[in-house]
Amino acid sequence: MASQDARTAICSIRWDDEHARIEPLGARGASNGDIRRCVETADRVGVDIPLGWPTAFVDSVGRHHRGEAWPAPVDGAGMTSLRLRETDRWLTSHAHRPGEPGARCHPMSVSTNLIAIPAMRMAHVLGPVDRSGAGKVIEVYPAAALFVWGFPYRGYKGARPDRRETRHALVHQLRARAPWLVASSDEDWQRIRENDHQLDALIAALVARAKSRGLCDEDYDVTSASARQEGWIALPLPDALERLAPSAIG
């Protein structure tokens, strides 16, 4: 999800007994109408954007807007609560990278980062939805999925030669580990290699499937106010990709 259609991508996967088939990618970019149609027709949808804002941030801005005193401290833990949702902090502590015990994955702040702009767009497009991870639409962080699956998770975005090389290597590794994942044409694979938005959309679709199959970390309270109001990131299990293989599902 981006603030502009041209930088927004949709990837749909059709699952059968033998393969997971990437549907034709179609035109570049995605409009609000395209997103709504995807949500209407899909079994599960993974969106690469926060579905809510930190409660402390919303409360503080609301009080400030009403002319009241700013209630939250702006240093240390107070600033963290303004910047990061509970799910952001949870993901950093729960996501582990194979062979790198000290590595950490840090989601971006929806209250202090430019991702707030596409988050506003998605809120407008979706309207009221279940943000807890239990609904049809789930929040996905592709970098976190790549992180726990052992793929390159940084430095693959953009047109710089080194980033293109990293992205091409990532797609090559993904296809090697998931030979059951097939595309309608070589042109679609080429677009996924060349466009990091398409690649992120593909990863989001895989995580959406993992969520439907019970292959995400569920160590959180889905009924909590944090999950229902702020949103919750679906974090796939380290072995979820292999377990998504149609032959592995009885």
Protein Blocks (a to p, Z undefined) as FASTA:
>chain_A
ZZbfklgccddddddfkbccdddebjgdjdfklmmmmmmmmmbdcddddfbdcfklmmmm
mmmmnopacfbdcehjllmmmmpcfklmmmmmmpccehilkbccddddfklccklmmmmm
mmmmnopadfkopambdcddfklmmmmnopafehkacjbfklmmmmmmmmmmmmmmmmmb
ccfbfklmmmmmmmmklmmmmmmmmmmmmmmnopacfbbcfkbmklmmnopaddddfklm
mmmpmklpZZ
